[in-house]
Amino acid sequence: MLSRLKRSCPKGEERVFLHRQTGPKHGEPRKAKPFSRPHRAFYSACDRAGITDFRIHDTRHTFASRLVMRGVPLLEVSKLLGHTSLRMTMRYAHLAPEAYDAAIAKLEAAD
């Protein structure tokens, strides 16, 4: 989905979540602009969908949790989240206990 959104963005635009304005402005087509208030749009969508007790920051935790559960190394998750220390990312370590078993198995396979 993100790749498709990126392809539809104006050239040179790095962000993929843009507000597509409609109608002409001073005789020229309006350009897509980045959301100025993404929280408002998020909470409005939650209201329309009947979703309660859900914050935009919860999506960040879901992103991190799913990465860890799929075996992405914590250092990579840390970089993707923009954490300044690995300690912040360690709160997700419990979601992949099999990663420790896999690490030990690599040592055992080396003999």
N, CA, C and O atoms as a GROMACS GRO file, in nm:
protein
  444
    1MET      N    1   0.082  -0.118   0.000
    1MET     CA    2   0.000   0.000   0.000
    1MET      C    3   0.087   0.126   0.000
    1MET      O    4   0.059   0.221  -0.072
    2LEU      N    5   0.193   0.124   0.082
    2LEU     CA    6   0.280   0.242   0.087
    2LEU      C    7   0.351   0.266  -0.046
    2LEU      O    8   0.369   0.380  -0.088
    3SER      N    9   0.392   0.158  -0.111
    3SER     CA   10   0.457   0.172  -0.242
    3SER      C   11   0.362   0.234  -0.343
    3SER      O   12   0.402   0.319  -0.423
    4ARG      N   13   0.236   0.192  -0.340
    4ARG     CA   14   0.136   0.247  -0.432
    4ARG      C   15   0.112   0.396  -0.402
    4ARG      O   16   0.102   0.477  -0.494
    5LEU      N   17   0.104   0.430  -0.274
    5LEU     CA   18   0.086   0.571  -0.238
    5LEU      C   19   0.206   0.654  -0.284
    5LEU      O   20   0.190   0.765  -0.334
    6LYS      N   21   0.326   0.600  -0.266
    6LYS     CA   22   0.448   0.673  -0.304
    6LYS      C   23   0.448   0.701  -0.455
    6LYS      O   24   0.486   0.810  -0.498
    7ARG      N   25   0.407   0.602  -0.534
    7ARG     CA   26   0.404   0.621  -0.679
    7ARG      C   27   0.305   0.730  -0.721
    7ARG      O   28   0.323   0.795  -0.824
    8SER      N   29   0.202   0.750  -0.641
    8SER     CA   30   0.101   0.851  -0.677
    8SER      C   31   0.136   0.990  -0.624
    8SER      O   32   0.062   1.086  -0.651
    9CYS      N   33   0.245   1.002  -0.550
    9CYS     CA   34   0.285   1.133  -0.495
    9CYS      C   35   0.350   1.219  -0.602
    9CYS      O   36   0.408   1.168  -0.698
   10PRO      N   37   0.342   1.349  -0.585
   10PRO     CA   38   0.413   1.438  -0.676
   10PRO      C   39   0.563   1.413  -0.670
   10PRO      O   40   0.616   1.374  -0.566
   11LYS      N   41   0.631   1.435  -0.781
   11LYS     CA   42   0.776   1.415  -0.783
   11LYS      C   43   0.844   1.502  -0.678
   11LYS      O   44   0.810   1.619  -0.660
   12GLY      N   45   0.941   1.442  -0.610
   12GLY     CA   46   1.016   1.514  -0.509
   12GLY      C   47   0.952   1.512  -0.370
   12GLY      O   48   1.014   1.557  -0.274
   13GLU      N   49   0.830   1.462  -0.360
   13GLU     CA   50   0.763   1.456  -0.230
   13GLU      C   51   0.802   1.326  -0.160
   13GLU      O   52   0.781   1.217  -0.213
   14GLU      N   53   0.860   1.339  -0.042
   14GLU     CA   54   0.906   1.222   0.034
   14GLU      C   55   0.794   1.157   0.114
   14GLU      O   56   0.798   1.037   0.139
   15ARG      N   57   0.696   1.235   0.155
   15ARG     CA   58   0.588   1.182   0.239
   15ARG      C   59   0.482   1.115   0.152
   15ARG      O   60   0.458   1.157   0.039
   16VAL      N   61   0.420   1.011   0.207
   16VAL     CA   62   0.317   0.941   0.129
   16VAL      C   63   0.176   0.973   0.175
   16VAL      O   64   0.081   0.952   0.099
   17PHE      N   65   0.160   1.023   0.296
   17PHE     CA   66   0.027   1.056   0.344
   17PHE      C   67   0.001   1.204   0.316
   17PHE      O   68   0.045   1.292   0.391
   18LEU      N   69  -0.071   1.228   0.209
   18LEU     CA   70  -0.098   1.364   0.165
   18LEU      C   71  -0.248   1.388   0.161
   18LEU      O   72  -0.327   1.297   0.138
   19HIS      N   73  -0.283   1.512   0.184
   19HIS     CA   74  -0.422   1.554   0.172
   19HIS      C   75  -0.442   1.598   0.028
   19HIS      O   76  -0.382   1.696  -0.016
   20ARG      N   77  -0.524   1.530  -0.043
   20ARG     CA   78  -0.548   1.563  -0.184
   20ARG      C   79  -0.657   1.670  -0.193
   20ARG      O   80  -0.775   1.640  -0.177
   21GLN      N   81  -0.617   1.792  -0.218
   21GLN     CA   82  -0.714   1.900  -0.229
   21GLN      C   83  -0.778   1.896  -0.366
   21GLN      O   84  -0.717   1.854  -0.464
   22THR      N   85  -0.901   1.939  -0.372
   22THR     CA   86  -0.973   1.937  -0.499
   22THR      C   87  -1.007   2.079  -0.541
   22THR      O   88  -1.007   2.171  -0.460
   23GLY      N   89  -1.037   2.094  -0.668
   23GLY     CA   90  -1.080   2.224  -0.720
   23GLY      C   91  -0.964   2.314  -0.754
   23GLY      O   92  -0.854   2.301  -0.699
   24PRO      N   93  -0.987   2.407  -0.845
   24PRO     CA   94  -0.880   2.498  -0.887
   24PRO      C   95  -0.852   2.605  -0.782
   24PRO      O   96  -0.939   2.643  -0.703
   25LYS      N   97  -0.731   2.652  -0.785
   25LYS     CA   98  -0.693   2.764  -0.698
   25LYS      C   99  -0.621   2.863  -0.787
   25LYS      O  100  -0.513   2.835  -0.840
   26HIS      N  101  -0.679   2.979  -0.804
   26HIS     CA  102  -0.622   3.084  -0.889
   26HIS      C  103  -0.595   3.032  -1.031
   26HIS      O  104  -0.493   3.064  -1.092
   27GLY      N  105  -0.688   2.954  -1.082
   27GLY     CA  106  -0.677   2.906  -1.219
   27GLY      C  107  -0.586   2.786  -1.238
   27GLY      O  108  -0.576   2.733  -1.349
   28GLU      N  109  -0.519   2.740  -1.132
   28GLU     CA  110  -0.431   2.623  -1.142
   28GLU      C  111  -0.487   2.510  -1.058
   28GLU      O  112  -0.556   2.535  -0.959
   29PRO      N  113  -0.457   2.386  -1.097
   29PRO     CA  114  -0.502   2.276  -1.011
   29PRO      C  115  -0.433   2.282  -0.875
   29PRO      O  116  -0.315   2.317  -0.866
   30ARG      N  117  -0.505   2.247  -0.772
   30ARG     CA  118  -0.445   2.246  -0.638
   30ARG      C  119  -0.349   2.128  -0.627
   30ARG      O  120  -0.368   2.024  -0.691
   31LYS      N  121  -0.249   2.145  -0.545
   31LYS     CA  122  -0.150   2.040  -0.525
   31LYS      C  123  -0.179   1.966  -0.396
   31LYS      O  124  -0.239   2.020  -0.302
   32ALA      N  125  -0.134   1.841  -0.393
   32ALA     CA  126  -0.148   1.762  -0.271
   32ALA      C  127  -0.051   1.815  -0.167
   32ALA      O  128   0.064   1.848  -0.198
   33LYS      N  129  -0.099   1.824  -0.044
   33LYS     CA  130  -0.016   1.875   0.064
   33LYS      C  131  -0.012   1.774   0.178
   33LYS      O  132  -0.104   1.694   0.194
   34PRO      N  133   0.097   1.777   0.257
   34PRO     CA  134   0.102   1.688   0.373
   34PRO      C  135  -0.008   1.726   0.472
   34PRO      O  136  -0.050   1.842   0.479
   35PHE      N  137  -0.055   1.627   0.548
   35PHE     CA  138  -0.154   1.656   0.651
   35PHE      C  139  -0.095   1.755   0.750
   35PHE      O  140   0.018   1.739   0.795
   36SER      N  141  -0.171   1.856   0.783
   36SER     CA  142  -0.124   1.951   0.884
   36SER      C  143  -0.167   1.907   1.023
   36SER      O  144  -0.104   1.943   1.122
   37ARG      N  145  -0.273   1.828   1.030
   37ARG     CA  146  -0.324   1.778   1.158
   37ARG      C  147  -0.363   1.632   1.142
   37ARG      O  148  -0.482   1.601   1.138
   38PRO      N  149  -0.265   1.540   1.134
   38PRO     CA  150  -0.300   1.398   1.112
   38PRO      C  151  -0.381   1.339   1.226
   38PRO      O  152  -0.461   1.248   1.203
   39HIS      N  153  -0.364   1.390   1.347
   39HIS     CA  154  -0.439   1.336   1.459
   39HIS      C  155  -0.590   1.358   1.441
   39HIS      O  156  -0.671   1.272   1.473
   40ARG      N  157  -0.624   1.474   1.391
   40ARG     CA  158  -0.766   1.505   1.370
   40ARG      C  159  -0.828   1.406   1.272
   40ARG      O  160  -0.937   1.354   1.297
   41ALA      N  161  -0.760   1.380   1.162
   41ALA     CA  162  -0.812   1.285   1.063
   41ALA      C  163  -0.819   1.144   1.121
   41ALA      O  164  -0.915   1.072   1.095
   42PHE      N  165  -0.719   1.105   1.199
   42PHE     CA  166  -0.716   0.972   1.259
   42PHE      C  167  -0.835   0.954   1.354
   42PHE      O  168  -0.908   0.855   1.345
   43TYR      N  169  -0.853   1.049   1.444
   43TYR     CA  170  -0.960   1.036   1.542
   43TYR      C  171  -1.098   1.048   1.477
   43TYR      O  172  -1.194   0.987   1.524
   44SER      N  173  -1.108   1.125   1.372
   44SER     CA  174  -1.233   1.135   1.298
   44SER      C  175  -1.266   1.001   1.234
   44SER      O  176  -1.382   0.957   1.237
   45ALA      N  177  -1.166   0.935   1.176
   45ALA     CA  178  -1.186   0.803   1.116
   45ALA      C  179  -1.226   0.701   1.221
   45ALA      O  180  -1.313   0.617   1.198
   46CYS      N  181  -1.162   0.707   1.338
   46CYS     CA  182  -1.198   0.616   1.448
   46CYS      C  183  -1.343   0.638   1.490
   46CYS      O  184  -1.416   0.541   1.512
   47ASP      N  185  -1.384   0.762   1.501
   47ASP     CA  186  -1.523   0.793   1.538
   47ASP      C  187  -1.620   0.734   1.436
   47ASP      O  188  -1.718   0.670   1.473
   48ARG      N  189  -1.592   0.756   1.308
   48ARG     CA  190  -1.681   0.705   1.202
   48ARG      C  191  -1.687   0.553   1.203
   48ARG      O  192  -1.790   0.495   1.170
   49ALA      N  193  -1.575   0.488   1.241
   49ALA     CA  194  -1.571   0.341   1.244
   49ALA      C  195  -1.622   0.284   1.375
   49ALA      O  196  -1.634   0.162   1.390
   50GLY      N  197  -1.653   0.371   1.472
   50GLY     CA  198  -1.701   0.324   1.601
   50GLY      C  199  -1.591   0.267   1.690
   50GLY      O  200  -1.619   0.191   1.783
   51ILE      N  201  -1.467   0.304   1.662
   51ILE     CA  202  -1.353   0.255   1.740
   51ILE      C  203  -1.332   0.350   1.858
   51ILE      O  204  -1.320   0.471   1.841
   52THR      N  205  -1.329   0.293   1.978
   52THR     CA  206  -1.309   0.374   2.098
   52THR      C  207  -1.183   0.329   2.171
   52THR      O  208  -1.132   0.220   2.146
   53ASP      N  209  -1.134   0.411   2.259
   53ASP     CA  210  -1.018   0.382   2.343
   53ASP      C  211  -0.897   0.339   2.258
   53ASP      O  212  -0.832   0.239   2.289
   54PHE      N  213  -0.869   0.412   2.153
   54PHE     CA  214  -0.757   0.382   2.064
   54PHE      C  215  -0.689   0.512   2.027
   54PHE      O  216  -0.752   0.604   1.975
   55ARG      N  217  -0.560   0.520   2.055
   55ARG     CA  218  -0.484   0.643   2.027
   55ARG      C  219  -0.393   0.620   1.907
   55ARG      O  220  -0.360   0.506   1.875
   56ILE      N  221  -0.355   0.726   1.840
   56ILE     CA  222  -0.267   0.713   1.723
   56ILE      C  223  -0.134   0.649   1.763
   56ILE      O  224  -0.072   0.579   1.683
   57HIS      N  225  -0.090   0.674   1.885
   57HIS     CA  226   0.037   0.616   1.931
   57HIS      C  227   0.027   0.464   1.944
   57HIS      O  228   0.129   0.395   1.938
   58ASP      N  229  -0.094   0.412   1.961
   58ASP     CA  230  -0.112   0.267   1.969
   58ASP      C  231  -0.068   0.199   1.839
   58ASP      O  232  -0.023   0.084   1.842
   59THR      N  233  -0.080   0.268   1.727
   59THR     CA  234  -0.037   0.210   1.600
   59THR      C  235   0.115   0.192   1.598
   59THR      O  236   0.166   0.099   1.534
   60ARG      N  237   0.187   0.278   1.666
   60ARG     CA  238   0.333   0.266   1.675
   60ARG      C  239   0.372   0.141   1.754
   60ARG      O  240   0.463   0.068   1.716
   61HIS      N  241   0.299   0.116   1.864
   61HIS     CA  242   0.326  -0.005   1.942
   61HIS      C  243   0.293  -0.131   1.862
   61HIS      O  244   0.366  -0.230   1.869
   62THR      N  245   0.184  -0.126   1.786
   62THR     CA  246   0.147  -0.241   1.703
   62THR      C  247   0.255  -0.267   1.598
   62THR      O  248   0.293  -0.381   1.574
   63PHE      N  249   0.303  -0.161   1.535
   63PHE     CA  250   0.410  -0.171   1.435
   63PHE      C  251   0.532  -0.241   1.495
   63PHE      O  252   0.585  -0.336   1.437
   64ALA      N  253   0.577  -0.193   1.611
   64ALA     CA  254   0.695  -0.250   1.675
   64ALA      C  255   0.671  -0.394   1.717
   64ALA      O  256   0.756  -0.480   1.695
   65SER      N  257   0.557  -0.421   1.776
   65SER     CA  258   0.526  -0.556   1.823
   65SER      C  259   0.524  -0.656   1.708
   65SER      O  260   0.579  -0.766   1.720
   66ARG      N  261   0.461  -0.618   1.599
   66ARG     CA  262   0.453  -0.710   1.484
   66ARG      C  263   0.589  -0.735   1.421
   66ARG      O  264   0.618  -0.846   1.377
   67LEU      N  265   0.673  -0.633   1.416
   67LEU     CA  266   0.809  -0.653   1.364
   67LEU      C  267   0.884  -0.755   1.450
   67LEU      O  268   0.945  -0.848   1.397
   68VAL      N  269   0.880  -0.736   1.580
   68VAL     CA  270   0.952  -0.826   1.672
   68VAL      C  271   0.896  -0.967   1.662
   68VAL      O  272   0.973  -1.063   1.658
   69MET      N  273   0.765  -0.982   1.658
   69MET     CA  274   0.704  -1.115   1.650
   69MET      C  275   0.736  -1.186   1.518
   69MET      O  276   0.727  -1.308   1.510
   70ARG      N  277   0.774  -1.109   1.417
   70ARG     CA  278   0.811  -1.170   1.288
   70ARG      C  279   0.962  -1.190   1.276
   70ARG      O  280   1.012  -1.224   1.169
   71GLY      N  281   1.033  -1.168   1.385
   71GLY     CA  282   1.176  -1.198   1.388
   71GLY      C  283   1.270  -1.086   1.347
   71GLY      O  284   1.389  -1.111   1.329
   72VAL      N  285   1.221  -0.965   1.332
   72VAL     CA  286   1.309  -0.853   1.299
   72VAL      C  287   1.395  -0.824   1.421
   72VAL      O  288   1.342  -0.807   1.531
   73PRO      N  289   1.527  -0.817   1.405
   73PRO     CA  290   1.616  -0.791   1.518
   73PRO      C  291   1.582  -0.659   1.589
   73PRO      O  292   1.543  -0.561   1.525
   74LEU      N  293   1.597  -0.659   1.721
   74LEU     CA  294   1.562  -0.541   1.800
   74LEU      C  295   1.637  -0.416   1.757
   74LEU      O  296   1.583  -0.306   1.764
   75LEU      N  297   1.760  -0.432   1.714
   75LEU     CA  298   1.836  -0.314   1.670
   75LEU      C  299   1.770  -0.250   1.548
   75LEU      O  300   1.762  -0.128   1.537
   76GLU      N  301   1.722  -0.333   1.457
   76GLU     CA  302   1.652  -0.279   1.339
   76GLU      C  303   1.520  -0.214   1.377
   76GLU      O  304   1.485  -0.108   1.325
   77VAL      N  305   1.448  -0.276   1.469
   77VAL     CA  306   1.322  -0.218   1.516
   77VAL      C  307   1.350  -0.083   1.581
   77VAL      O  308   1.277   0.014   1.560
   78SER      N  309   1.457  -0.077   1.659
   78SER     CA  310   1.496   0.047   1.725
   78SER      C  311   1.521   0.158   1.624
   78SER      O  312   1.477   0.272   1.642
   79LYS      N  313   1.591   0.124   1.517
   79LYS     CA  314   1.620   0.224   1.413
   79LYS      C  315   1.492   0.270   1.344
   79LYS      O  316   1.473   0.389   1.318
   80LEU      N  317   1.404   0.174   1.313
   80LEU     CA  318   1.278   0.208   1.246
   80LEU      C  319   1.190   0.298   1.332
   80LEU      O  320   1.119   0.385   1.281
   81LEU      N  321   1.194   0.276   1.463
   81LEU     CA  322   1.113   0.357   1.554
   81LEU      C  323   1.178   0.491   1.585
   81LEU      O  324   1.113   0.581   1.637
   82GLY      N  325   1.307   0.503   1.554
   82GLY     CA  326   1.378   0.627   1.583
   82GLY      C  327   1.418   0.640   1.729
   82GLY      O  328   1.440   0.750   1.778
   83HIS      N  329   1.427   0.526   1.798
   83HIS     CA  330   1.469   0.531   1.938
   83HIS      C  331   1.615   0.573   1.947
   83HIS      O  332   1.697   0.533   1.864
   84THR      N  333   1.647   0.653   2.046
   84THR     CA  334   1.785   0.697   2.064
   84THR      C  335   1.866   0.595   2.143
   84THR      O  336   1.989   0.600   2.144
   85SER      N  337   1.796   0.503   2.210
   85SER     CA  338   1.868   0.399   2.281
   85SER      C  339   1.795   0.265   2.262
   85SER      O  340   1.673   0.261   2.249
   86LEU      N  341   1.872   0.158   2.261
   86LEU     CA  342   1.814   0.025   2.246
   86LEU      C  343   1.729  -0.010   2.367
   86LEU      O  344   1.639  -0.094   2.359
   87ARG      N  345   1.757   0.053   2.478
   87ARG     CA  346   1.680   0.027   2.600
   87ARG      C  347   1.531   0.053   2.579
   87ARG      O  348   1.447  -0.020   2.631
   88MET      N  349   1.497   0.155   2.504
   88MET     CA  350   1.356   0.186   2.476
   88MET      C  351   1.289   0.071   2.399
   88MET      O  352   1.172   0.043   2.420
   89THR      N  353   1.365   0.007   2.311
   89THR     CA  354   1.311  -0.099   2.227
   89THR      C  355   1.300  -0.230   2.302
   89THR      O  356   1.222  -0.317   2.264
   90MET      N  357   1.375  -0.246   2.407
   90MET     CA  358   1.378  -0.372   2.482
   90MET      C  359   1.241  -0.408   2.541
   90MET      O  360   1.219  -0.524   2.577
   91ARG      N  361   1.151  -0.313   2.552
   91ARG     CA  362   1.018  -0.346   2.606
   91ARG      C  363   0.943  -0.443   2.516
   91ARG      O  364   0.845  -0.504   2.557
   92TYR      N  365   0.990  -0.458   2.392
   92TYR     CA  366   0.926  -0.550   2.298
   92TYR      C  367   0.996  -0.687   2.293
   92TYR      O  368   0.946  -0.778   2.226
   93ALA      N  369   1.108  -0.702   2.361
   93ALA     CA  370   1.188  -0.825   2.352
   93ALA      C  371   1.110  -0.949   2.394
   93ALA      O  372   1.131  -1.057   2.339
   94HIS      N  373   1.021  -0.936   2.491
   94HIS     CA  374   0.946  -1.052   2.540
   94HIS      C  375   0.854  -1.112   2.433
   94HIS      O  376   0.804  -1.224   2.450
   95LEU      N  377   0.832  -1.040   2.326
   95LEU     CA  378   0.742  -1.088   2.220
   95LEU      C  379   0.809  -1.190   2.127
   95LEU      O  380   0.742  -1.251   2.044
   96ALA      N  381   0.939  -1.207   2.141
   96ALA     CA  382   1.011  -1.301   2.054
   96ALA      C  383   1.108  -1.388   2.135
   96ALA      O  384   1.228  -1.384   2.109
   97PRO      N  385   1.057  -1.465   2.232
   97PRO     CA  386   1.148  -1.548   2.311
   97PRO      C  387   1.219  -1.654   2.229
   97PRO      O  388   1.328  -1.698   2.266
   98GLU      N  389   1.159  -1.695   2.117
   98GLU     CA  390   1.224  -1.796   2.032
   98GLU      C  391   1.351  -1.743   1.967
   98GLU      O  392   1.434  -1.821   1.921
   99ALA      N  393   1.367  -1.612   1.964
   99ALA     CA  394   1.490  -1.554   1.907
   99ALA      C  395   1.611  -1.596   1.990
   99ALA      O  396   1.719  -1.616   1.936
  100TYR      N  397   1.592  -1.609   2.120
  100TYR     CA  398   1.702  -1.653   2.206
  100TYR      C  399   1.736  -1.798   2.176
  100TYR      O  400   1.854  -1.835   2.171
  101ASP      N  401   1.634  -1.882   2.157
  101ASP     CA  402   1.657  -2.022   2.125
  101ASP      C  403   1.730  -2.034   1.991
  101ASP      O  404   1.820  -2.118   1.977
  102ALA      N  405   1.692  -1.952   1.895
  102ALA     CA  406   1.757  -1.956   1.764
  102ALA      C  407   1.904  -1.914   1.776
  102ALA      O  408   1.990  -1.969   1.707
  103ALA      N  409   1.933  -1.818   1.862
  103ALA     CA  410   2.071  -1.773   1.881
  103ALA      C  411   2.155  -1.885   1.941
  103ALA      O  412   2.268  -1.909   1.896
  104ILE      N  413   2.102  -1.953   2.040
  104ILE     CA  414   2.174  -2.065   2.103
  104ILE      C  415   2.190  -2.178   2.003
  104ILE      O  416   2.296  -2.242   1.999
  105ALA      N  417   2.090  -2.205   1.922
  105ALA     CA  418   2.097  -2.311   1.822
  105ALA      C  419   2.211  -2.284   1.723
  105ALA      O  420   2.274  -2.378   1.676
  106LYS      N  421   2.236  -2.157   1.692
  106LYS     CA  422   2.347  -2.124   1.601
  106LYS      C  423   2.480  -2.160   1.663
  106LYS      O  424   2.570  -2.205   1.593
  107LEU      N  425   2.494  -2.141   1.794
  107LEU     CA  426   2.617  -2.180   1.863
  107LEU      C  427   2.634  -2.332   1.860
  107LEU      O  428   2.744  -2.382   1.834
  108GLU      N  429   2.526  -2.404   1.885
  108GLU     CA  430   2.532  -2.549   1.886
  108GLU      C  431   2.563  -2.604   1.747
  108GLU      O  432   2.631  -2.706   1.735
  109ALA      N  433   2.513  -2.539   1.642
  109ALA     CA  434   2.536  -2.585   1.505
  109ALA      C  435   2.679  -2.559   1.460
  109ALA      O  436   2.725  -2.619   1.363
  110ALA      N  437   2.750  -2.471   1.528
  110ALA     CA  438   2.886  -2.437   1.488
  110ALA      C  439   2.984  -2.549   1.518
  110ALA      O  440   3.092  -2.553   1.459
  111ASP      N  441   2.950  -2.642   1.608
  111ASP     CA  442   3.042  -2.752   1.643
  111ASP      C  443   3.041  -2.861   1.541
  111ASP      O  444   3.113  -2.960   1.557
   0.00000   0.00000   0.00000
